[in-house]
Amino acid sequence: MKLSPAKVTLNTVYPMETTQTVVPVCFYNTITGRMAMVSEVRREGTSRPAQELLDRNLLNMVYVNPSLSVSLNYANAMKNGQIKPGTYKYRVTPYYDGTKLNSVVLTVKVVSGKATVRVKTKGSIDLLKLNPAGTGYTTDRYAGVTVTPVFQGLNNS
């Protein structure tokens, strides 16, 4: 089994109501490469601080077939104290009809700061290659620009 994505970034500054901070994580069969349906998922922190986030209900990991939803629990954070920025690792163990499958590690990076976005572009459009009617290009290849946003302070998936 493997997770995709195996690393997620959550930001404590942005409440769930205004920003997408729930990250779906899916299990994949490493042999077939297909998404795997499992019957149960157990999770545990690989360190004391990571386990504390789970024990104090500051980090939500809810499995709804076929994905594991990972989010910060803002209501509990307001009652039980601040969620500290840092990198937390969790051992996630899927089960299929009571049979334990191999454990995988999920890394949760918690940040607290302003989110930014950088835009990468690839390609170009040459307006001089438009046909006289302006309805298409005179060459067989269609020009285009691909725009890819890269988020910082939020998850990229």
Backbone as CSV, one residue per row, in Angstrom:
resi,resn,N_x,N_y,N_z,CA_x,CA_y,CA_z,C_x,C_y,C_z
1,MET,0.834,-1.179,0.000,0.000,0.000,0.000,0.878,1.241,0.000
2,LYS,0.346,2.281,-0.591,1.012,3.577,-0.510,-0.067,4.646,-0.390
3,LEU,0.329,5.817,0.076,-0.580,6.950,0.209,-0.293,7.969,-0.880
4,SER,-1.320,8.647,-1.314,-1.128,9.749,-2.250,-2.136,10.842,-1.929
5,PRO,-1.680,12.022,-1.532,-0.284,12.375,-1.287,0.181,11.825,0.057
6,ALA,1.477,11.626,0.212,2.034,11.117,1.461,2.435,12.254,2.396
7,LYS,2.367,13.487,1.892,2.691,14.662,2.706,1.641,15.731,2.437
8,VAL,1.067,16.282,3.498,0.072,17.342,3.356,0.484,18.540,4.202
9,THR,0.049,19.716,3.778,0.321,20.947,4.514,-1.004,21.558,4.934
10,LEU,-1.133,21.869,6.215,-2.326,22.512,6.753,-1.915,23.813,7.418
11,ASN,-2.731,24.859,7.267,-2.399,26.179,7.796,-3.376,26.543,8.914
12,THR,-2.836,26.889,10.088,-3.680,27.214,11.245,-4.342,28.582,11.127
13,VAL,-3.885,29.404,10.210,-4.413,30.765,10.086,-5.792,30.792,9.430
14,TYR,-6.034,29.851,8.522,-7.255,29.903,7.726,-8.290,28.906,8.227
15,PRO,-9.437,29.401,8.684,-10.493,28.486,9.130,-11.100,27.736,7.949
16,MET,-11.659,26.579,8.236,-12.205,25.710,7.190,-13.316,26.388,6.395
17,GLU,-14.024,27.308,6.997,-15.150,27.930,6.313,-14.703,28.799,5.141
18,THR,-13.471,29.263,5.149,-13.030,30.180,4.102,-11.981,29.602,3.173
19,THR,-11.323,28.518,3.575,-10.236,27.977,2.769,-10.296,26.461,2.779
20,GLN,-9.961,25.841,1.684,-9.929,24.381,1.607,-8.736,23.887,2.403
21,THR,-9.006,23.380,3.595,-7.916,22.863,4.418,-8.080,21.383,4.714
22,VAL,-9.096,20.755,4.129,-9.263,19.312,4.268,-8.564,18.672,3.079
23,VAL,-7.666,17.756,3.359,-6.890,17.137,2.297,-7.282,15.670,2.177
24,PRO,-7.783,15.243,1.016,-8.071,13.821,0.837,-6.803,13.044,0.516
25,VAL,-6.577,11.977,1.242,-5.419,11.114,1.033,-5.951,9.740,0.653
26,CYS,-5.485,9.183,-0.447,-6.003,7.901,-0.936,-4.966,6.798,-0.802
27,PHE,-5.456,5.585,-0.617,-4.609,4.395,-0.569,-4.530,3.797,-1.966
28,TYR,-3.323,3.368,-2.347,-3.121,2.744,-3.649,-2.399,1.417,-3.477
29,ASN,-2.831,0.428,-4.234,-2.179,-0.866,-4.262,-0.865,-0.696,-5.025
30,THR,0.248,-1.027,-4.382,1.555,-0.806,-5.009,1.807,-1.762,-6.168
31,ILE,1.082,-2.863,-6.234,1.287,-3.820,-7.323,0.485,-3.413,-8.560
32,THR,-0.801,-3.114,-8.366,-1.654,-2.778,-9.511,-1.664,-1.289,-9.829
33,GLY,-1.318,-0.442,-8.834,-1.356,0.994,-9.033,-2.756,1.572,-8.931
34,ARG,-3.734,0.742,-8.628,-5.119,1.201,-8.528,-5.469,1.613,-7.107
35,MET,-6.481,2.475,-7.009,-6.952,2.898,-5.700,-7.475,1.679,-4.947
36,ALA,-7.130,1.582,-3.675,-7.516,0.424,-2.877,-8.634,0.787,-1.913
37,MET,-9.620,-0.067,-1.826,-10.696,0.089,-0.866,-10.326,-0.733,0.365
38,VAL,-10.310,-0.103,1.512,-10.006,-0.810,2.752,-11.199,-0.663,3.690
39,SER,-11.307,-1.562,4.659,-12.471,-1.546,5.536,-12.267,-0.705,6.786
40,GLU,-11.023,-0.506,7.174,-10.748,0.237,8.405,-9.358,0.851,8.310
41,VAL,-9.157,1.963,9.018,-7.850,2.603,9.055,-7.544,2.985,10.503
42,ARG,-6.380,2.579,10.963,-5.927,2.984,12.302,-4.735,3.899,12.121
43,ARG,-4.664,4.909,12.968,-3.562,5.864,12.856,-2.992,6.143,14.226
44,GLU,-1.667,6.353,14.237,-0.983,6.688,15.481,0.202,7.586,15.170
45,GLY,0.459,8.514,16.070,1.592,9.406,15.897,2.893,8.669,16.103
46,THR,3.901,9.017,15.322,5.204,8.372,15.488,6.038,9.069,16.555
47,SER,5.527,10.183,17.074,6.203,10.904,18.155,5.144,11.365,19.159
48,ARG,5.589,11.746,20.325,4.653,12.203,21.366,3.854,13.432,20.914
49,PRO,4.493,14.487,20.345,3.714,15.652,19.892,2.680,15.297,18.817
50,ALA,3.046,14.383,17.925,2.103,13.972,16.883,0.909,13.249,17.500
51,GLN,1.164,12.351,18.436,0.084,11.613,19.085,-0.804,12.550,19.905
52,GLU,-0.201,13.577,20.509,-0.984,14.551,21.290,-2.010,15.272,20.428
53,LEU,-1.648,15.598,19.186,-2.616,16.243,18.299,-3.837,15.356,18.089
54,LEU,-3.616,14.047,17.984,-4.733,13.114,17.838,-5.501,12.970,19.148
55,ASP,-4.782,12.788,20.258,-5.421,12.574,21.556,-6.260,13.773,21.990
56,ARG,-5.795,14.976,21.677,-6.522,16.194,22.063,-7.533,16.618,20.995
57,ASN,-7.703,15.775,19.964,-8.642,16.047,18.867,-8.358,17.369,18.166
58,LEU,-7.087,17.700,18.020,-6.707,18.906,17.297,-6.490,18.615,15.810
59,LEU,-6.261,17.350,15.490,-6.082,16.934,14.109,-7.125,15.861,13.800
60,ASN,-7.874,16.067,12.736,-8.877,15.092,12.312,-8.291,14.216,11.215
61,MET,-8.473,12.913,11.353,-8.167,11.956,10.285,-9.359,11.021,10.224
62,VAL,-10.206,11.264,9.255,-11.439,10.491,9.131,-11.383,9.706,7.825
63,TYR,-11.579,8.385,7.918,-11.565,7.558,6.720,-12.984,7.384,6.206
64,VAL,-13.214,7.859,4.991,-14.461,7.635,4.282,-14.047,7.054,2.942
65,ASN,-14.362,5.783,2.742,-13.907,5.067,1.557,-14.124,5.888,0.300
66,PRO,-13.146,6.163,-0.501,-11.822,5.561,-0.539,-10.714,6.478,-0.035
67,SER,-11.018,7.527,0.718,-9.930,8.434,1.097,-9.943,8.773,2.581
68,LEU,-8.797,9.204,3.044,-8.590,9.641,4.412,-8.616,11.161,4.397
69,SER,-9.574,11.750,5.093,-9.705,13.203,5.130,-8.887,13.732,6.299
70,VAL,-7.942,14.630,6.013,-7.037,15.158,7.035,-7.303,16.653,7.182
71,SER,-7.595,17.096,8.409,-7.864,18.513,8.637,-7.534,18.875,10.074
72,LEU,-7.408,20.177,10.308,-7.214,20.683,11.665,-8.585,20.933,12.273
73,ASN,-8.713,20.670,13.568,-9.974,20.876,14.265,-9.921,22.239,14.953
74,TYR,-10.451,23.255,14.284,-10.349,24.623,14.793,-11.149,24.832,16.062
75,ALA,-12.304,24.182,16.197,-13.129,24.354,17.401,-12.382,23.855,18.630
76,ASN,-11.769,22.672,18.533,-11.000,22.153,19.663,-9.730,22.949,19.892
77,ALA,-9.145,23.461,18.836,-7.924,24.258,18.990,-8.222,25.522,19.795
78,MET,-9.388,26.107,19.586,-9.745,27.322,20.322,-9.971,27.006,21.794
79,LYS,-10.493,25.821,22.117,-10.741,25.441,23.508,-9.495,24.896,24.191
80,ASN,-8.729,24.086,23.472,-7.645,23.320,24.087,-6.249,23.859,23.832
81,GLY,-6.145,25.024,23.268,-4.817,25.581,23.058,-4.405,25.601,21.604
82,GLN,-3.326,26.247,21.372,-2.790,26.476,20.033,-2.263,25.191,19.413
83,ILE,-2.457,25.063,18.117,-1.821,23.982,17.365,-0.455,24.510,16.946
84,LYS,0.596,23.863,17.408,1.947,24.354,17.135,2.394,23.981,15.729
85,PRO,2.939,24.952,14.993,3.497,24.632,13.676,4.628,23.619,13.809
86,GLY,4.740,22.759,12.848,5.785,21.746,12.852,5.429,20.639,11.893
87,THR,6.295,19.646,11.826,6.062,18.494,10.972,5.772,17.294,11.862
88,TYR,4.642,16.654,11.591,4.179,15.534,12.390,4.017,14.318,11.480
89,LYS,4.472,13.164,11.969,4.369,11.940,11.170,3.423,10.964,11.856
90,TYR,2.641,10.286,11.018,1.650,9.337,11.512,1.795,8.012,10.790
91,ARG,1.734,6.935,11.566,1.730,5.595,11.002,0.263,5.253,10.746
92,VAL,-0.058,5.059,9.494,-1.431,4.770,9.087,-1.479,3.310,8.654
93,THR,-2.336,2.537,9.326,-2.438,1.110,9.036,-3.816,0.780,8.495
94,PRO,-3.903,0.391,7.228,-5.192,-0.007,6.661,-5.473,-1.490,6.937
95,TYR,-6.745,-1.805,7.043,-7.192,-3.186,7.230,-8.193,-3.513,6.128
96,TYR,-8.158,-4.759,5.693,-9.136,-5.225,4.712,-9.808,-6.460,5.291
97,ASP,-11.066,-6.332,5.616,-11.843,-7.415,6.244,-11.106,-8.033,7.432
98,GLY,-10.582,-7.187,8.304,-9.914,-7.645,9.509,-8.457,-8.018,9.325
99,THR,-7.978,-8.056,8.097,-6.579,-8.396,7.831,-5.755,-7.120,7.791
100,LYS,-4.733,-7.087,8.608,-3.851,-5.920,8.678,-2.956,-5.876,7.444
101,LEU,-2.953,-4.721,6.775,-2.081,-4.514,5.621,-0.854,-3.733,6.084
102,ASN,0.117,-3.561,5.198,1.336,-2.865,5.631,1.044,-1.399,5.967
103,SER,1.704,-0.932,7.014,1.545,0.456,7.454,2.304,1.391,6.533
104,VAL,1.794,2.607,6.420,2.453,3.644,5.633,2.548,4.893,6.501
105,VAL,3.447,5.783,6.149,3.655,6.999,6.936,3.051,8.196,6.201
106,LEU,2.241,8.946,6.928,1.668,10.191,6.432,2.345,11.338,7.176
107,THR,2.901,12.289,6.440,3.541,13.453,7.034,2.589,14.635,6.932
108,VAL,2.315,15.253,8.074,1.442,16.422,8.130,2.294,17.606,8.557
109,LYS,2.404,18.583,7.680,3.157,19.794,7.999,2.136,20.867,8.380
110,VAL,2.244,21.377,9.586,1.355,22.428,10.066,2.124,23.740,10.026
111,VAL,1.573,24.712,9.318,2.190,26.034,9.223,1.218,27.065,9.767
112,SER,1.752,28.210,10.105,0.930,29.295,10.612,1.446,30.581,9.995
113,GLY,0.803,31.001,8.950,1.262,32.202,8.272,0.429,32.486,7.049
114,LYS,0.754,33.576,6.432,0.029,34.018,5.253,0.251,33.053,4.098
115,ALA,-0.828,32.669,3.454,-0.725,31.812,2.284,-0.438,32.671,1.053
116,THR,0.391,32.152,0.177,0.708,32.856,-1.059,0.577,31.890,-2.226
117,VAL,0.490,32.448,-3.406,0.440,31.619,-4.604,1.396,32.199,-5.635
118,ARG,2.133,31.307,-6.277,3.012,31.657,-7.369,2.437,30.998,-8.603
119,VAL,2.509,31.633,-9.729,1.952,31.071,-10.952,3.076,30.766,-11.921
120,LYS,3.088,29.509,-12.406,4.048,29.100,-13.428,3.290,29.030,-14.749
121,THR,3.905,29.549,-15.794,3.274,29.475,-17.114,4.195,28.731,-18.074
122,LYS,3.566,28.047,-19.031,4.322,27.319,-20.035,3.574,27.468,-21.353
123,GLY,4.294,27.795,-22.410,3.680,27.951,-23.717,3.533,29.411,-24.094
124,SER,2.995,29.636,-25.291,2.801,31.011,-25.753,1.706,31.039,-26.808
125,ILE,1.189,32.216,-27.048,0.193,32.433,-28.086,0.722,33.532,-28.994
126,ASP,0.830,33.230,-30.273,1.284,34.213,-31.254,0.058,34.693,-32.024
127,LEU,-0.378,35.901,-31.748,-1.581,36.437,-32.375,-1.420,36.634,-33.880
128,LEU,-0.175,36.696,-34.375,0.052,36.867,-35.808,-0.228,35.586,-36.592
129,LYS,-0.324,34.446,-35.905,-0.589,33.187,-36.591,-2.079,32.864,-36.668
130,LEU,-2.939,33.760,-36.219,-4.378,33.546,-36.357,-4.762,33.602,-37.825
131,ASN,-5.734,32.795,-38.230,-6.181,32.879,-39.625,-6.918,34.207,-39.826
132,PRO,-7.138,34.617,-41.055,-7.758,35.924,-41.318,-9.120,36.112,-40.655
133,ALA,-9.871,35.035,-40.450,-11.185,35.172,-39.819,-11.063,35.296,-38.294
134,GLY,-9.879,35.006,-37.778,-9.671,35.106,-36.336,-10.306,33.973,-35.555
135,THR,-10.625,32.868,-36.252,-11.301,31.764,-35.573,-10.386,30.604,-35.238
136,GLY,-9.144,30.659,-35.592,-8.232,29.563,-35.301,-6.835,29.910,-35.768
137,TYR,-5.939,28.949,-35.655,-4.551,29.164,-36.045,-4.302,28.582,-37.420
138,THR,-3.370,29.175,-38.129,-3.067,28.723,-39.487,-2.190,27.483,-39.494
139,THR,-1.626,27.127,-38.380,-0.789,25.923,-38.317,-1.613,24.773,-37.750
140,ASP,-1.096,23.560,-37.897,-1.792,22.386,-37.358,-1.719,22.333,-35.834
141,ARG,-0.718,22.957,-35.283,-0.562,22.953,-33.828,-1.309,24.135,-33.244
142,TYR,-2.072,23.866,-32.234,-2.806,24.941,-31.565,-1.951,25.505,-30.447
143,ALA,-1.857,26.802,-30.442,-1.066,27.463,-29.409,-1.868,27.499,-28.119
144,GLY,-1.189,27.531,-27.045,-1.876,27.611,-25.766,-0.897,27.890,-24.652
145,VAL,-1.445,28.328,-23.544,-0.643,28.609,-22.369,-1.195,27.767,-21.221
146,THR,-0.319,27.053,-20.556,-0.692,26.284,-19.380,-0.292,27.096,-18.153
147,VAL,-1.255,27.321,-17.272,-1.004,28.079,-16.046,-1.120,27.120,-14.869
148,THR,-0.065,27.031,-14.059,-0.038,26.127,-12.915,0.188,26.930,-11.635
149,PRO,-0.801,26.932,-10.714,-0.582,27.623,-9.453,0.233,26.760,-8.487
150,VAL,1.132,27.380,-7.750,1.918,26.708,-6.720,1.656,27.456,-5.419
151,PHE,1.000,26.762,-4.485,0.618,27.395,-3.222,1.722,27.237,-2.195
152,GLN,1.898,28.245,-1.368,2.801,28.184,-0.229,1.981,28.572,0.980
153,GLY,2.033,27.725,2.006,1.233,27.948,3.200,-0.105,27.244,3.128
154,LEU,-0.362,26.521,2.040,-1.548,25.679,1.870,-1.110,24.436,1.129
155,ASN,-1.962,23.423,1.128,-1.623,22.195,0.422,-1.721,22.395,-1.085
156,ASN,-0.809,21.799,-1.851,-0.810,21.939,-3.313,-1.734,20.955,-4.003
157,SER,-2.259,19.953,-3.309,-3.072,18.955,-4.002,-4.479,19.417,-4.214
